[in-house]
């Protein structure tokens, strides 16, 4: 039986599984070719702990880290669908639903800002 996202271990499983799934997509994979996931993973986990568990300590501007990536609208759709599928595969509950809602907001915000800045390819 699936349980809700309730602690840092759950967030780590979500983030690691999500990126493993995302990197299976040949359209998105090249965008992350330069990323050292071993080094970057703790930062991504910390971000989602902040977002989902209100854990303090994450202060980086996430948008600034992504604004110069060669992204298009399809990449945002793939990212979001993969995130939603990963959450549904692993978890069930209020925080899992919130994770999807927050991911939708992040994707919409990033895509809108990048479009306004002329950065969307």
Secondary structure, DSSP 4 states (H G I P E B T S, - for coil): --B---SHHHHHHHHHHHHHHHTT-HHHHGGGTT--HHHHHHHHHHHHHHHHH--TT----HHHHHTTS---HHHHHHHHHHHHHHHHHHB-SHHHHHHHHHHHHHHHHHHHHHHHTT---
